[in-house]
Amino acid sequence: MVDFSLSDEERQMRDTIRAFITKEVMPLEQEVLRNEREGRSSLPADVTRELREKAKKAGFWGINTPEEYGGINLGPIMAVIVAMETGRTYVPFGFGGTADNILYAGNEEQKKRYLLPTIEGERRSCFAITEPGAGSDARNIRTRAVRDGSDWVINGEKTFITGGNDADFVMVFAVTDPEKGANGGVTCFLVDRDMGWKSEPIHTMGEWGPAALVFQDVRVPHENILGEEGKGFELAMQWIGQGRYMIPARAIGAAERMLGMAVEYAKVRKTFGNPIADYQAIQWMIADSHVEIESAKWLTLYAAWQVQQGRDARHASSVAKLNGAVMANQVVDRVLQIHGGMGYTKELPIERWYRELRLLRIYEGTDEIQRRTIARNLIKGHVKLGEIG
């Protein structure tokens, strides 16, 4: 028999995190909107540090981090649930004590210089594989690294790099053996900013601030190779696969909160003497949104469950990512429609979510790439129709 219930401990953790987000984070929303309208950083660094210190004292440090590195390692399912809760607000906050999964592939010296300081919040990293001519087609990267004695010299450009403007170091993927292609010819390097790479902000329709990174004759010591030489593409796929099912999780939290706003507004907004909640057109938008949110929630939790069971969750993650991205955009559009002109103004956060959630259908694999992956898995027989579990 399938049990969809949370344990008492899991339920308590969810409720505690929801209370933390409601009490400590949501009150900052107006400040965030004001700062963004005035062209300043969404949250000042000191406010972010204070929030993280509160989270640390509350025991929420390192939610996905192994206990040996000071985390609490709640596992993929709870990580998704936590992301749903943090997604209920647009304040750019995440519980600290984490690091990119591929940093654990480093040797002891690399862990000391990069992994541990990142977990402690002392250093900031970014992941750089996407290039102007190689987005979803990561195998087509052109950035080159050429061996020169005990160093490698990197030349190339990366684009749409999350955190690239603020990172202290980058995990950059470069071609080291063109004849071998992606499988055997790409290597990952840990490159400190003071080694010479530069970043430029890319202005977008939302508040996400990616960067373009430029590498011009950047010299990197051979010992800064992460993992093995020529095995970089495998590391990249591990990084991408690890986080894909997490992308819809935050969208689910945002969609649930917005739907709650729509329900409350529909009950008080009157036209022709009646609350608009009485009209079937509004009721159907509310009902459809709820069905889609619930569907996305269980697809996402299923992908996380597969990861937790040690199964190959790539197909389930693609399904969850595609469904969640489409769901979020449909829900925010309906919620804005229900609010009418007020939803279109900057007085409410709906228009901000409208711009922010549109990104989900593009980054970490576009809708089209997810459909391609899903269809190919079915056509080639990698996934069997009708299977459960």
Secondary structure, 3 states (H helix, E strand, C coil): CCCCCCCHHHHHHHHHHHHHHHHHHHHHHHHHHHHHHCCCCCCCHHHHHHHHHHHHHCCCCCCCCCHHHCCCCCCHHHHHHHHHHHCCCCCCCCCCCCCCHHHHHCCHHHHHHHHHHHHCCCCCEEEECCECCECCCHHHCCCEEEEECCEEEEEEEEEEECCCCCCCEEEEEEECCHHHCHHHHEEEEEEEHHHCCEEEECCCCCCCCCEEEEEEEEEEEHHHEECCCCEHHHHHHHHHHHHHHHHHHHHHHHHHHHHHHHHHHHHHCEECCEEHHHCHHHHHHHHHHHHHHHHHHHHHHHHHHHHHCCCCCHHHHHHHHHHHHHHHHHHHHHHHHHHCHHHHCCCCCHHHHHHHHHHHHCCCCCHHHHHHHHHHHHHCCCCCCCCCC
